[in-house]
Amino acid sequence: MLWPQAVKDRIKTGNDREMVHSYPYRSACPSTVWADLVEGATAELFFAGFTNYFFWTQVPQFSETIRRKAEAGCRVRFLLGDPEGEVTRQREAIEDVALTVSTRIRTTLEHLDRLGPAEGVETRFSSSLDAINHVSLSVFRFDHEALVTPHLARLVGHDSPLLHLRRQGDGGMFDRFAEHGEELWERGKPRQP
């Protein structure tokens, strides 16, 4: 009774509270958001994009940061698509861009290989059966926050929308997307540098 309806309509309640921000394009999310989330994570960094290559251009000193995080006890995981996989080839034909999906995956692998053996940094390829589910939805976790990109039709990741989520309780959007990433991870194939 004390709050006018206009104010009530603007206050987030329930699972709505988990939505921090939305962007019509992943590329519209400021690089400072990515860098701050990576830097702020202390327990869990999970990069479950199909290629993940843009982190090395988006986040300053990304390799050094993930090495430092892993050495401090943060679990760092990369889930990638298989650069030789059928879904990768199909996606390349759909996107039809010069910087191919397999090239973007190999760029990530090259950067990870340059880290050398880094305790606490794990890499897997999504299973061939899960690849279609992986290529269509990227989930990037930073402790209890996530950036999620549902990929649209023929668009590359940076042209698809992005949701910034912060976990507020059990069973919300954050948990749903986190569970998706974990399921793909569990069935993924470990990759040695």
Rosetta constraint file for C-alpha pairs under 8 A:
AtomPair CA 3 CA 7 HARMONIC 6.36 0.50
AtomPair CA 3 CA 8 HARMONIC 6.49 0.50
AtomPair CA 4 CA 8 HARMONIC 6.48 0.50
AtomPair CA 5 CA 9 HARMONIC 6.07 0.50
AtomPair CA 6 CA 10 HARMONIC 6.65 0.50
AtomPair CA 7 CA 11 HARMONIC 6.58 0.50
AtomPair CA 12 CA 16 HARMONIC 5.48 0.50
AtomPair CA 12 CA 17 HARMONIC 5.11 0.50
AtomPair CA 13 CA 17 HARMONIC 5.56 0.50
AtomPair CA 15 CA 19 HARMONIC 7.93 0.50
AtomPair CA 15 CA 168 HARMONIC 7.59 0.50
AtomPair CA 15 CA 172 HARMONIC 5.50 0.50
AtomPair CA 15 CA 173 HARMONIC 6.90 0.50
AtomPair CA 17 CA 168 HARMONIC 7.02 0.50
AtomPair CA 18 CA 165 HARMONIC 5.25 0.50
AtomPair CA 18 CA 166 HARMONIC 4.88 0.50
AtomPair CA 18 CA 167 HARMONIC 5.68 0.50
AtomPair CA 18 CA 168 HARMONIC 5.85 0.50
AtomPair CA 18 CA 172 HARMONIC 7.35 0.50
AtomPair CA 18 CA 173 HARMONIC 6.94 0.50
AtomPair CA 18 CA 174 HARMONIC 7.05 0.50
AtomPair CA 19 CA 163 HARMONIC 7.21 0.50
AtomPair CA 19 CA 164 HARMONIC 6.13 0.50
AtomPair CA 19 CA 165 HARMONIC 4.77 0.50
AtomPair CA 19 CA 166 HARMONIC 6.52 0.50
AtomPair CA 20 CA 163 HARMONIC 7.82 0.50
AtomPair CA 20 CA 164 HARMONIC 5.35 0.50
AtomPair CA 20 CA 165 HARMONIC 5.39 0.50
AtomPair CA 20 CA 166 HARMONIC 6.44 0.50
AtomPair CA 21 CA 163 HARMONIC 6.18 0.50
AtomPair CA 21 CA 164 HARMONIC 5.11 0.50
AtomPair CA 21 CA 165 HARMONIC 7.25 0.50
AtomPair CA 22 CA 161 HARMONIC 7.55 0.50
AtomPair CA 22 CA 162 HARMONIC 5.84 0.50
AtomPair CA 22 CA 163 HARMONIC 4.55 0.50
AtomPair CA 22 CA 164 HARMONIC 6.00 0.50
AtomPair CA 23 CA 28 HARMONIC 6.18 0.50
AtomPair CA 23 CA 29 HARMONIC 6.37 0.50
AtomPair CA 23 CA 161 HARMONIC 5.68 0.50
AtomPair CA 23 CA 162 HARMONIC 5.13 0.50
AtomPair CA 23 CA 163 HARMONIC 6.41 0.50
AtomPair CA 24 CA 28 HARMONIC 7.17 0.50
AtomPair CA 24 CA 160 HARMONIC 6.92 0.50
AtomPair CA 24 CA 161 HARMONIC 4.48 0.50
AtomPair CA 24 CA 162 HARMONIC 6.52 0.50
AtomPair CA 25 CA 29 HARMONIC 7.34 0.50
AtomPair CA 25 CA 158 HARMONIC 6.13 0.50
AtomPair CA 25 CA 159 HARMONIC 5.01 0.50
AtomPair CA 25 CA 160 HARMONIC 4.98 0.50
AtomPair CA 25 CA 161 HARMONIC 4.31 0.50
AtomPair CA 25 CA 162 HARMONIC 6.10 0.50
AtomPair CA 26 CA 149 HARMONIC 7.04 0.50
AtomPair CA 26 CA 157 HARMONIC 6.82 0.50
AtomPair CA 26 CA 158 HARMONIC 4.69 0.50
AtomPair CA 26 CA 159 HARMONIC 6.13 0.50
AtomPair CA 26 CA 160 HARMONIC 5.82 0.50
AtomPair CA 26 CA 161 HARMONIC 5.38 0.50
AtomPair CA 26 CA 162 HARMONIC 4.96 0.50
AtomPair CA 27 CA 158 HARMONIC 4.88 0.50
AtomPair CA 27 CA 159 HARMONIC 6.67 0.50
AtomPair CA 29 CA 33 HARMONIC 6.89 0.50
AtomPair CA 29 CA 34 HARMONIC 7.93 0.50
AtomPair CA 29 CA 162 HARMONIC 7.70 0.50
AtomPair CA 30 CA 34 HARMONIC 7.17 0.50
AtomPair CA 31 CA 35 HARMONIC 6.19 0.50
AtomPair CA 31 CA 58 HARMONIC 5.66 0.50
AtomPair CA 31 CA 59 HARMONIC 6.62 0.50
AtomPair CA 32 CA 36 HARMONIC 5.82 0.50
AtomPair CA 32 CA 59 HARMONIC 7.83 0.50
AtomPair CA 33 CA 37 HARMONIC 6.12 0.50
AtomPair CA 34 CA 38 HARMONIC 6.21 0.50
AtomPair CA 34 CA 58 HARMONIC 7.39 0.50
AtomPair CA 34 CA 59 HARMONIC 6.63 0.50
AtomPair CA 35 CA 39 HARMONIC 6.02 0.50
AtomPair CA 35 CA 58 HARMONIC 7.68 0.50
AtomPair CA 35 CA 59 HARMONIC 5.17 0.50
AtomPair CA 35 CA 60 HARMONIC 7.32 0.50
AtomPair CA 36 CA 40 HARMONIC 5.82 0.50
AtomPair CA 37 CA 41 HARMONIC 6.24 0.50
AtomPair CA 37 CA 142 HARMONIC 5.99 0.50
AtomPair CA 37 CA 145 HARMONIC 7.70 0.50
AtomPair CA 38 CA 45 HARMONIC 7.20 0.50
AtomPair CA 38 CA 142 HARMONIC 6.32 0.50
AtomPair CA 39 CA 65 HARMONIC 7.36 0.50
AtomPair CA 40 CA 142 HARMONIC 7.68 0.50
AtomPair CA 41 CA 45 HARMONIC 6.68 0.50
AtomPair CA 41 CA 74 HARMONIC 7.65 0.50
AtomPair CA 41 CA 142 HARMONIC 5.28 0.50
AtomPair CA 41 CA 143 HARMONIC 5.44 0.50
AtomPair CA 42 CA 69 HARMONIC 7.04 0.50
AtomPair CA 42 CA 72 HARMONIC 7.98 0.50
AtomPair CA 42 CA 73 HARMONIC 7.61 0.50
AtomPair CA 42 CA 74 HARMONIC 5.37 0.50
AtomPair CA 42 CA 143 HARMONIC 6.89 0.50
AtomPair CA 43 CA 73 HARMONIC 6.92 0.50
AtomPair CA 43 CA 74 HARMONIC 4.33 0.50
AtomPair CA 43 CA 75 HARMONIC 5.94 0.50
AtomPair CA 43 CA 143 HARMONIC 5.96 0.50
AtomPair CA 44 CA 74 HARMONIC 5.54 0.50
AtomPair CA 44 CA 75 HARMONIC 4.93 0.50
AtomPair CA 44 CA 76 HARMONIC 6.21 0.50
AtomPair CA 44 CA 141 HARMONIC 7.11 0.50
AtomPair CA 44 CA 142 HARMONIC 5.80 0.50
AtomPair CA 44 CA 143 HARMONIC 4.82 0.50
AtomPair CA 45 CA 74 HARMONIC 7.14 0.50
AtomPair CA 45 CA 75 HARMONIC 6.10 0.50
AtomPair CA 45 CA 76 HARMONIC 4.76 0.50
AtomPair CA 45 CA 77 HARMONIC 6.26 0.50
AtomPair CA 45 CA 140 HARMONIC 7.62 0.50
AtomPair CA 45 CA 141 HARMONIC 5.59 0.50
AtomPair CA 45 CA 142 HARMONIC 4.91 0.50
AtomPair CA 45 CA 143 HARMONIC 6.53 0.50
AtomPair CA 46 CA 75 HARMONIC 7.93 0.50
AtomPair CA 46 CA 76 HARMONIC 5.93 0.50
AtomPair CA 46 CA 77 HARMONIC 4.77 0.50
AtomPair CA 46 CA 78 HARMONIC 6.09 0.50
AtomPair CA 46 CA 79 HARMONIC 7.77 0.50
AtomPair CA 46 CA 139 HARMONIC 7.86 0.50
AtomPair CA 46 CA 140 HARMONIC 5.65 0.50
AtomPair CA 46 CA 141 HARMONIC 4.87 0.50
AtomPair CA 46 CA 142 HARMONIC 6.72 0.50
AtomPair CA 47 CA 52 HARMONIC 6.79 0.50
AtomPair CA 47 CA 76 HARMONIC 7.98 0.50
AtomPair CA 47 CA 77 HARMONIC 6.06 0.50
AtomPair CA 47 CA 78 HARMONIC 4.81 0.50
AtomPair CA 47 CA 79 HARMONIC 6.19 0.50
AtomPair CA 47 CA 139 HARMONIC 6.74 0.50
AtomPair CA 47 CA 140 HARMONIC 4.72 0.50
AtomPair CA 47 CA 141 HARMONIC 6.51 0.50
AtomPair CA 48 CA 52 HARMONIC 7.41 0.50
AtomPair CA 48 CA 77 HARMONIC 7.91 0.50
AtomPair CA 48 CA 78 HARMONIC 5.93 0.50
AtomPair CA 48 CA 79 HARMONIC 4.64 0.50
AtomPair CA 48 CA 80 HARMONIC 6.56 0.50
AtomPair CA 48 CA 134 HARMONIC 7.92 0.50
AtomPair CA 48 CA 138 HARMONIC 5.68 0.50
AtomPair CA 48 CA 139 HARMONIC 5.11 0.50
AtomPair CA 48 CA 140 HARMONIC 5.64 0.50
AtomPair CA 48 CA 181 HARMONIC 6.49 0.50
AtomPair CA 49 CA 79 HARMONIC 6.65 0.50
AtomPair CA 49 CA 80 HARMONIC 6.35 0.50
AtomPair CA 49 CA 134 HARMONIC 7.38 0.50
AtomPair CA 49 CA 135 HARMONIC 7.49 0.50
AtomPair CA 49 CA 137 HARMONIC 7.35 0.50
AtomPair CA 49 CA 138 HARMONIC 4.28 0.50
AtomPair CA 49 CA 139 HARMONIC 6.07 0.50
AtomPair CA 49 CA 140 HARMONIC 6.90 0.50
AtomPair CA 50 CA 79 HARMONIC 7.03 0.50
AtomPair CA 50 CA 80 HARMONIC 4.75 0.50
AtomPair CA 50 CA 81 HARMONIC 4.84 0.50
AtomPair CA 50 CA 105 HARMONIC 7.41 0.50
AtomPair CA 50 CA 134 HARMONIC 6.30 0.50
AtomPair CA 50 CA 135 HARMONIC 5.41 0.50
AtomPair CA 50 CA 138 HARMONIC 6.68 0.50
AtomPair CA 51 CA 80 HARMONIC 5.64 0.50
AtomPair CA 51 CA 81 HARMONIC 6.46 0.50
AtomPair CA 51 CA 101 HARMONIC 6.87 0.50
AtomPair CA 51 CA 102 HARMONIC 7.94 0.50
AtomPair CA 51 CA 104 HARMONIC 5.60 0.50
AtomPair CA 51 CA 105 HARMONIC 4.49 0.50
AtomPair CA 51 CA 108 HARMONIC 6.85 0.50
AtomPair CA 52 CA 78 HARMONIC 7.91 0.50
AtomPair CA 52 CA 80 HARMONIC 7.26 0.50
AtomPair CA 52 CA 104 HARMONIC 7.58 0.50
AtomPair CA 52 CA 105 HARMONIC 7.05 0.50
AtomPair CA 52 CA 108 HARMONIC 6.35 0.50
AtomPair CA 53 CA 57 HARMONIC 7.83 0.50
AtomPair CA 53 CA 104 HARMONIC 5.50 0.50
AtomPair CA 53 CA 105 HARMONIC 6.43 0.50
AtomPair CA 53 CA 107 HARMONIC 5.97 0.50
AtomPair CA 53 CA 108 HARMONIC 4.84 0.50
AtomPair CA 54 CA 58 HARMONIC 5.81 0.50
AtomPair CA 55 CA 59 HARMONIC 5.51 0.50
AtomPair CA 55 CA 62 HARMONIC 6.82 0.50
AtomPair CA 56 CA 60 HARMONIC 7.17 0.50
AtomPair CA 56 CA 61 HARMONIC 7.51 0.50
AtomPair CA 56 CA 62 HARMONIC 5.69 0.50
AtomPair CA 56 CA 63 HARMONIC 7.36 0.50
AtomPair CA 61 CA 65 HARMONIC 6.13 0.50
AtomPair CA 62 CA 66 HARMONIC 6.21 0.50
AtomPair CA 63 CA 67 HARMONIC 6.19 0.50
AtomPair CA 63 CA 111 HARMONIC 7.42 0.50
AtomPair CA 63 CA 112 HARMONIC 7.79 0.50
AtomPair CA 63 CA 115 HARMONIC 6.98 0.50
AtomPair CA 64 CA 68 HARMONIC 6.09 0.50
AtomPair CA 65 CA 69 HARMONIC 6.04 0.50
AtomPair CA 66 CA 70 HARMONIC 6.01 0.50
AtomPair CA 66 CA 76 HARMONIC 7.09 0.50
AtomPair CA 67 CA 71 HARMONIC 6.16 0.50
AtomPair CA 67 CA 115 HARMONIC 7.43 0.50
AtomPair CA 67 CA 118 HARMONIC 6.75 0.50
AtomPair CA 67 CA 121 HARMONIC 7.83 0.50
AtomPair CA 68 CA 72 HARMONIC 6.22 0.50
AtomPair CA 69 CA 73 HARMONIC 6.56 0.50
AtomPair CA 69 CA 74 HARMONIC 5.28 0.50
AtomPair CA 69 CA 75 HARMONIC 7.86 0.50
AtomPair CA 69 CA 76 HARMONIC 7.75 0.50
AtomPair CA 70 CA 74 HARMONIC 4.75 0.50
AtomPair CA 70 CA 75 HARMONIC 5.99 0.50
AtomPair CA 70 CA 76 HARMONIC 6.23 0.50
AtomPair CA 70 CA 118 HARMONIC 7.48 0.50
AtomPair CA 70 CA 119 HARMONIC 6.61 0.50
AtomPair CA 70 CA 120 HARMONIC 5.04 0.50
AtomPair CA 70 CA 121 HARMONIC 6.38 0.50
AtomPair CA 71 CA 118 HARMONIC 8.00 0.50
AtomPair CA 71 CA 119 HARMONIC 6.90 0.50
AtomPair CA 71 CA 120 HARMONIC 7.12 0.50
AtomPair CA 73 CA 120 HARMONIC 7.11 0.50
AtomPair CA 74 CA 120 HARMONIC 7.07 0.50
AtomPair CA 75 CA 120 HARMONIC 5.46 0.50
AtomPair CA 75 CA 121 HARMONIC 6.65 0.50
AtomPair CA 76 CA 120 HARMONIC 6.02 0.50
AtomPair CA 76 CA 121 HARMONIC 4.75 0.50
AtomPair CA 76 CA 122 HARMONIC 6.29 0.50
AtomPair CA 77 CA 121 HARMONIC 5.77 0.50
AtomPair CA 77 CA 122 HARMONIC 4.78 0.50
AtomPair CA 77 CA 123 HARMONIC 5.79 0.50
AtomPair CA 77 CA 124 HARMONIC 7.99 0.50
AtomPair CA 78 CA 121 HARMONIC 7.88 0.50
AtomPair CA 78 CA 122 HARMONIC 6.26 0.50
AtomPair CA 78 CA 123 HARMONIC 4.72 0.50
AtomPair CA 78 CA 124 HARMONIC 6.39 0.50
AtomPair CA 79 CA 123 HARMONIC 5.91 0.50
AtomPair CA 79 CA 124 HARMONIC 5.00 0.50
AtomPair CA 79 CA 125 HARMONIC 5.66 0.50
AtomPair CA 79 CA 126 HARMONIC 6.45 0.50
AtomPair CA 79 CA 185 HARMONIC 6.63 0.50
AtomPair CA 79 CA 188 HARMONIC 7.66 0.50
AtomPair CA 80 CA 105 HARMONIC 6.93 0.50
AtomPair CA 80 CA 123 HARMONIC 7.54 0.50
AtomPair CA 80 CA 124 HARMONIC 6.24 0.50
AtomPair CA 80 CA 125 HARMONIC 4.78 0.50
AtomPair CA 80 CA 126 HARMONIC 6.09 0.50
AtomPair CA 81 CA 85 HARMONIC 7.49 0.50
AtomPair CA 81 CA 88 HARMONIC 6.96 0.50
AtomPair CA 81 CA 105 HARMONIC 7.05 0.50
AtomPair CA 81 CA 125 HARMONIC 5.28 0.50
AtomPair CA 81 CA 126 HARMONIC 5.49 0.50
AtomPair CA 81 CA 131 HARMONIC 6.49 0.50
AtomPair CA 81 CA 134 HARMONIC 7.43 0.50
AtomPair CA 81 CA 135 HARMONIC 7.30 0.50
AtomPair CA 82 CA 88 HARMONIC 6.85 0.50
AtomPair CA 82 CA 102 HARMONIC 7.84 0.50
AtomPair CA 82 CA 105 HARMONIC 7.75 0.50
AtomPair CA 82 CA 125 HARMONIC 5.45 0.50
AtomPair CA 82 CA 126 HARMONIC 6.75 0.50
AtomPair CA 82 CA 128 HARMONIC 7.98 0.50
AtomPair CA 83 CA 88 HARMONIC 6.21 0.50
AtomPair CA 83 CA 101 HARMONIC 7.44 0.50
AtomPair CA 83 CA 102 HARMONIC 4.54 0.50
AtomPair CA 83 CA 103 HARMONIC 7.69 0.50
AtomPair CA 83 CA 105 HARMONIC 6.08 0.50
AtomPair CA 83 CA 106 HARMONIC 6.92 0.50
AtomPair CA 84 CA 88 HARMONIC 6.84 0.50
AtomPair CA 84 CA 89 HARMONIC 7.48 0.50
AtomPair CA 84 CA 102 HARMONIC 7.22 0.50
AtomPair CA 85 CA 89 HARMONIC 6.53 0.50
AtomPair CA 85 CA 128 HARMONIC 7.04 0.50
AtomPair CA 86 CA 90 HARMONIC 6.19 0.50
AtomPair CA 86 CA 128 HARMONIC 7.85 0.50
AtomPair CA 87 CA 91 HARMONIC 5.99 0.50
AtomPair CA 87 CA 128 HARMONIC 7.80 0.50
AtomPair CA 87 CA 131 HARMONIC 6.26 0.50
AtomPair CA 87 CA 132 HARMONIC 6.29 0.50
AtomPair CA 87 CA 135 HARMONIC 7.88 0.50
AtomPair CA 88 CA 92 HARMONIC 6.18 0.50
AtomPair CA 88 CA 101 HARMONIC 6.34 0.50
AtomPair CA 88 CA 102 HARMONIC 6.54 0.50
AtomPair CA 89 CA 93 HARMONIC 6.45 0.50
AtomPair CA 89 CA 101 HARMONIC 7.89 0.50
AtomPair CA 89 CA 102 HARMONIC 7.81 0.50
AtomPair CA 90 CA 94 HARMONIC 6.34 0.50
AtomPair CA 91 CA 95 HARMONIC 6.04 0.50
AtomPair CA 91 CA 101 HARMONIC 7.11 0.50
AtomPair CA 92 CA 96 HARMONIC 5.74 0.50
AtomPair CA 92 CA 97 HARMONIC 7.40 0.50
AtomPair CA 92 CA 100 HARMONIC 5.84 0.50
AtomPair CA 92 CA 101 HARMONIC 5.76 0.50
AtomPair CA 92 CA 102 HARMONIC 7.81 0.50
AtomPair CA 94 CA 154 HARMONIC 5.71 0.50
AtomPair CA 95 CA 154 HARMONIC 5.35 0.50
AtomPair CA 95 CA 155 HARMONIC 6.37 0.50
AtomPair CA 95 CA 156 HARMONIC 6.54 0.50
AtomPair CA 96 CA 100 HARMONIC 7.60 0.50
AtomPair CA 99 CA 103 HARMONIC 6.33 0.50
AtomPair CA 99 CA 104 HARMONIC 6.78 0.50
AtomPair CA 100 CA 104 HARMONIC 6.26 0.50
AtomPair CA 101 CA 105 HARMONIC 6.25 0.50
AtomPair CA 102 CA 106 HARMONIC 6.08 0.50
AtomPair CA 103 CA 107 HARMONIC 6.08 0.50
AtomPair CA 104 CA 108 HARMONIC 6.54 0.50
AtomPair CA 105 CA 109 HARMONIC 6.34 0.50
AtomPair CA 106 CA 110 HARMONIC 6.00 0.50
AtomPair CA 107 CA 111 HARMONIC 6.37 0.50
AtomPair CA 108 CA 112 HARMONIC 6.17 0.50
AtomPair CA 109 CA 113 HARMONIC 5.98 0.50
AtomPair CA 109 CA 193 HARMONIC 7.97 0.50
AtomPair CA 110 CA 114 HARMONIC 6.30 0.50
AtomPair CA 111 CA 115 HARMONIC 6.77 0.50
AtomPair CA 112 CA 116 HARMONIC 7.20 0.50
AtomPair CA 112 CA 193 HARMONIC 7.34 0.50
AtomPair CA 113 CA 117 HARMONIC 7.95 0.50
AtomPair CA 113 CA 193 HARMONIC 5.35 0.50
AtomPair CA 116 CA 193 HARMONIC 7.12 0.50
AtomPair CA 117 CA 193 HARMONIC 7.25 0.50
AtomPair CA 122 CA 190 HARMONIC 7.78 0.50
AtomPair CA 122 CA 191 HARMONIC 7.90 0.50
AtomPair CA 123 CA 190 HARMONIC 6.07 0.50
AtomPair CA 123 CA 191 HARMONIC 5.50 0.50
AtomPair CA 123 CA 192 HARMONIC 7.42 0.50
AtomPair CA 124 CA 185 HARMONIC 7.21 0.50
AtomPair CA 124 CA 188 HARMONIC 5.60 0.50
AtomPair CA 124 CA 189 HARMONIC 5.11 0.50
AtomPair CA 124 CA 190 HARMONIC 4.25 0.50
AtomPair CA 124 CA 191 HARMONIC 5.12 0.50
AtomPair CA 125 CA 188 HARMONIC 5.36 0.50
AtomPair CA 125 CA 189 HARMONIC 5.12 0.50
AtomPair CA 125 CA 190 HARMONIC 6.52 0.50
AtomPair CA 125 CA 191 HARMONIC 6.85 0.50
AtomPair CA 126 CA 130 HARMONIC 6.09 0.50
AtomPair CA 126 CA 131 HARMONIC 5.66 0.50
AtomPair CA 126 CA 134 HARMONIC 7.11 0.50
AtomPair CA 126 CA 184 HARMONIC 6.26 0.50
AtomPair CA 126 CA 185 HARMONIC 6.86 0.50
AtomPair CA 126 CA 187 HARMONIC 6.99 0.50
AtomPair CA 126 CA 188 HARMONIC 4.36 0.50
AtomPair CA 126 CA 189 HARMONIC 6.32 0.50
AtomPair CA 127 CA 131 HARMONIC 5.98 0.50
AtomPair CA 127 CA 184 HARMONIC 7.61 0.50
AtomPair CA 127 CA 187 HARMONIC 6.09 0.50
AtomPair CA 127 CA 188 HARMONIC 4.91 0.50
AtomPair CA 127 CA 189 HARMONIC 6.27 0.50
AtomPair CA 128 CA 132 HARMONIC 7.98 0.50
AtomPair CA 130 CA 134 HARMONIC 6.18 0.50
AtomPair CA 130 CA 184 HARMONIC 6.55 0.50
AtomPair CA 130 CA 187 HARMONIC 7.98 0.50
AtomPair CA 131 CA 135 HARMONIC 6.00 0.50
AtomPair CA 132 CA 136 HARMONIC 6.46 0.50
AtomPair CA 133 CA 137 HARMONIC 6.66 0.50
AtomPair CA 134 CA 138 HARMONIC 6.75 0.50
AtomPair CA 134 CA 184 HARMONIC 7.30 0.50
AtomPair CA 135 CA 151 HARMONIC 7.64 0.50
AtomPair CA 136 CA 150 HARMONIC 6.10 0.50
AtomPair CA 136 CA 151 HARMONIC 5.03 0.50
AtomPair CA 136 CA 152 HARMONIC 7.59 0.50
AtomPair CA 137 CA 148 HARMONIC 7.29 0.50
AtomPair CA 137 CA 149 HARMONIC 5.72 0.50
AtomPair CA 137 CA 150 HARMONIC 4.57 0.50
AtomPair CA 137 CA 151 HARMONIC 5.79 0.50
AtomPair CA 138 CA 148 HARMONIC 5.66 0.50
AtomPair CA 138 CA 149 HARMONIC 5.00 0.50
AtomPair CA 138 CA 150 HARMONIC 6.47 0.50
AtomPair CA 138 CA 151 HARMONIC 7.66 0.50
AtomPair CA 139 CA 146 HARMONIC 6.85 0.50
AtomPair CA 139 CA 147 HARMONIC 6.13 0.50
AtomPair CA 139 CA 148 HARMONIC 4.64 0.50
AtomPair CA 139 CA 149 HARMONIC 6.59 0.50
AtomPair CA 139 CA 177 HARMONIC 6.76 0.50
AtomPair CA 139 CA 178 HARMONIC 7.30 0.50
AtomPair CA 139 CA 181 HARMONIC 6.41 0.50
AtomPair CA 140 CA 146 HARMONIC 5.40 0.50
AtomPair CA 140 CA 147 HARMONIC 5.16 0.50
AtomPair CA 140 CA 148 HARMONIC 6.21 0.50
AtomPair CA 141 CA 145 HARMONIC 5.94 0.50
AtomPair CA 141 CA 146 HARMONIC 4.38 0.50
AtomPair CA 141 CA 147 HARMONIC 6.64 0.50
AtomPair CA 141 CA 178 HARMONIC 7.47 0.50
AtomPair CA 142 CA 146 HARMONIC 5.85 0.50
AtomPair CA 144 CA 166 HARMONIC 5.92 0.50
AtomPair CA 144 CA 167 HARMONIC 5.39 0.50
AtomPair CA 144 CA 174 HARMONIC 7.97 0.50
AtomPair CA 145 CA 164 HARMONIC 7.36 0.50
AtomPair CA 145 CA 165 HARMONIC 5.54 0.50
AtomPair CA 145 CA 166 HARMONIC 4.35 0.50
AtomPair CA 145 CA 167 HARMONIC 6.16 0.50
AtomPair CA 145 CA 174 HARMONIC 7.44 0.50
AtomPair CA 146 CA 163 HARMONIC 7.94 0.50
AtomPair CA 146 CA 164 HARMONIC 5.84 0.50
AtomPair CA 146 CA 165 HARMONIC 5.13 0.50
AtomPair CA 146 CA 166 HARMONIC 6.48 0.50
AtomPair CA 146 CA 174 HARMONIC 6.89 0.50
AtomPair CA 147 CA 162 HARMONIC 6.55 0.50
AtomPair CA 147 CA 163 HARMONIC 5.55 0.50
AtomPair CA 147 CA 164 HARMONIC 4.63 0.50
AtomPair CA 147 CA 165 HARMONIC 6.30 0.50
AtomPair CA 148 CA 162 HARMONIC 5.49 0.50
AtomPair CA 148 CA 163 HARMONIC 5.13 0.50
AtomPair CA 148 CA 164 HARMONIC 6.61 0.50
AtomPair CA 148 CA 165 HARMONIC 7.81 0.50
AtomPair CA 148 CA 177 HARMONIC 7.70 0.50
AtomPair CA 149 CA 157 HARMONIC 7.22 0.50
AtomPair CA 149 CA 160 HARMONIC 6.56 0.50
AtomPair CA 149 CA 161 HARMONIC 5.78 0.50
AtomPair CA 149 CA 162 HARMONIC 4.60 0.50
AtomPair CA 149 CA 163 HARMONIC 6.56 0.50
AtomPair CA 150 CA 160 HARMONIC 6.68 0.50
AtomPair CA 150 CA 161 HARMONIC 6.49 0.50
AtomPair CA 150 CA 162 HARMONIC 7.10 0.50
AtomPair CA 151 CA 155 HARMONIC 6.89 0.50
AtomPair CA 151 CA 156 HARMONIC 7.27 0.50
AtomPair CA 151 CA 157 HARMONIC 6.10 0.50
AtomPair CA 151 CA 160 HARMONIC 5.32 0.50
AtomPair CA 151 CA 161 HARMONIC 7.30 0.50
AtomPair CA 152 CA 156 HARMONIC 7.88 0.50
AtomPair CA 152 CA 160 HARMONIC 5.74 0.50
AtomPair CA 155 CA 159 HARMONIC 5.86 0.50
AtomPair CA 155 CA 160 HARMONIC 6.41 0.50
AtomPair CA 156 CA 160 HARMONIC 6.72 0.50
AtomPair CA 165 CA 173 HARMONIC 7.52 0.50
AtomPair CA 165 CA 174 HARMONIC 6.02 0.50
AtomPair CA 166 CA 174 HARMONIC 6.54 0.50
AtomPair CA 167 CA 172 HARMONIC 7.24 0.50
AtomPair CA 167 CA 173 HARMONIC 7.77 0.50
AtomPair CA 167 CA 174 HARMONIC 5.35 0.50
AtomPair CA 167 CA 175 HARMONIC 7.20 0.50
AtomPair CA 168 CA 172 HARMONIC 7.34 0.50
AtomPair CA 170 CA 175 HARMONIC 6.74 0.50
AtomPair CA 171 CA 175 HARMONIC 5.49 0.50
AtomPair CA 171 CA 176 HARMONIC 6.53 0.50
AtomPair CA 172 CA 176 HARMONIC 6.32 0.50
AtomPair CA 173 CA 177 HARMONIC 6.26 0.50
AtomPair CA 174 CA 178 HARMONIC 6.00 0.50
AtomPair CA 175 CA 179 HARMONIC 5.94 0.50
AtomPair CA 176 CA 180 HARMONIC 6.42 0.50
AtomPair CA 177 CA 181 HARMONIC 6.43 0.50
AtomPair CA 178 CA 182 HARMONIC 6.22 0.50
AtomPair CA 179 CA 183 HARMONIC 6.05 0.50
AtomPair CA 180 CA 184 HARMONIC 6.44 0.50
AtomPair CA 181 CA 185 HARMONIC 6.12 0.50
AtomPair CA 182 CA 186 HARMONIC 6.07 0.50
AtomPair CA 183 CA 187 HARMONIC 6.65 0.50
AtomPair CA 184 CA 188 HARMONIC 6.04 0.50
